[in-house]
Amino acid sequence: MAYDVKLPDIGEGVAEGEIVRWLVKVGESVKEDQPLVEVMTDKASVEIPSPRTGSVEAIHAEEGAMVPVGTTIISIAVAGEVAAAAPPPPSHAPTPAATATAGTPPAAAASGRVEATPAVRALAKELGVPLESVRGSGASGRITADDIHSAASARASGAGTPAAAMAQGPESRIALRGLRRRIAEHMRHSLSTAAQFTFVAECDFTALVEHRASAKSAAEAAGVKLTYLAYIFRALPSVLQQFPLLNSSLDDATHEIVLKGYYHLGLATNTDDGLTVPIVRDADRLGLFAVAREIDRLATAARDHKLKLEELQGGTFTVTSTGTKGGVLATPILHHPQVAILGLHSISQKPAVVHGQIVVRDLGNLSLSLDHRVVDGAVGADFMYALIEKLQTPAAWLSPGDLT
């Protein structure tokens, strides 16, 4: 008897998930709790385990498809149970080759309706491929994305194709799936929703660089990887308390600014799959070494794909660092629905004028992108210079308790 596995409710507010990668095949034996499929929702990648022991009878969703919560995604023939006699669902009816008319693709032969997911239909429309002309290679004659790409390539190289339309060299395509697709959706939504602008200012990090060097031995003894980001995360909560609009969001439905009385700071982290933003929760309660430990833990978990769903939710303000190749500046895109994001760029020794003398200082730029619907430019500038003042005088506000 087949047991239908539905896409579960993975997290609060999650209405659908993307099928990123199937971990099993039709006919394959599976055990209870064995991972069946990798699903991406709201920037969190999770594996759905098998609720039963048996064999895979059918897979109902292709890789790359967006599936609503509660939809059947796979059927498992449960071991030791007799299959009930019942006709297969019409939407997945098999199309035996013997019933197909000559020259008719199996995907359309049984009922005249082409079997393809919305994502595949959109791809076919984008590439100008008529679905009715494609022979599906998927289950029950379903048309897959690979079928569309093959058909498009054949049309491009076929007789009568205008020379101007033909490729001028080798090409390859990478499906926009998983985290990369989520990033694209979030960035596009952020840019189309918020009125974004960026303010940039220079910071003299000399005293901070010296403080970090003096704390190096204590950090190593405590097993802490002390970075410049740790200082920024430690300094931010008190500055956000002075400028609460930057620690808020805008509820577009009610036209209300939601001020947050907590400080969950997002850490934009680069991974092999793309950018993800784990959250340093209650950063205002953490000392310098404690926040450095949490930054390192979250960054490692992100790169190892071991973040929990709750570690990606609830951020109030985000920090992004361009790393060792930091460049002069960048314009970070807001992590919607947040209204502010801070960028840290390259810190290097440069000549500077101090008290009328040219001296060598450790200088770097900070960029602050804001939602102008909530934060005016003057407020953003005041926030930035208040933060810079703290970063330029770390010894004035850090205590011995920070180095434990």
Sequence and secondary structure as in RCSB ss.txt:
>XXXX:A:sequence
MAYDVKLPDIGEGVAEGEIVRWLVKVGESVKEDQPLVEVMTDKASVEIPSPRTGSVEAIHAEEGAMVPVGTTIIS
IAVAGEVAAAAPPPPSHAPTPAATATAGTPPAAAASGRVEATPAVRALAKELGVPLESVRGSGASGRITADDIHS
AASARASGAGTPAAAMAQGPESRIALRGLRRRIAEHMRHSLSTAAQFTFVAECDFTALVEHRASAKSAAEAAGVK
LTYLAYIFRALPSVLQQFPLLNSSLDDATHEIVLKGYYHLGLATNTDDGLTVPIVRDADRLGLFAVAREIDRLAT
AARDHKLKLEELQGGTFTVTSTGTKGGVLATPILHHPQVAILGLHSISQKPAVVHGQIVVRDLGNLSLSLDHRVV
DGAVGADFMYALIEKLQTPAAWLSPGDLT
>XXXX:A:secstr
 EEEEE    STT  EEEEEEESS TT EE TT EEEEEEETTEEEEEE SS EEEEEE S TT EEETT EEEE
EEETT         GGG    GGGS TT  HHHHTTS     HHHHHHHHHHT  GGG    SGGG   HHHHHH
HHHHHHHSTT  GGGS SS        HHHHHHHHHHHHHHHHS EEEEEEEEE HHHHHHHHHTHHHHHHTT  
  HHHHHHHHHHHHHHHSGGGGEEEETTTTEEEE SS  EEEEEEETTEEE  EETTGGG  HHHHHHHHHHHHH
HHHTT   GGGGS  SEEEEE GGG  S       TTBSEEEEEEEEEEEEEEETTEEEEEEEEEEEEEEETTT 
 HHHHHHHHHHHHHHHH GGGT  GGGG 
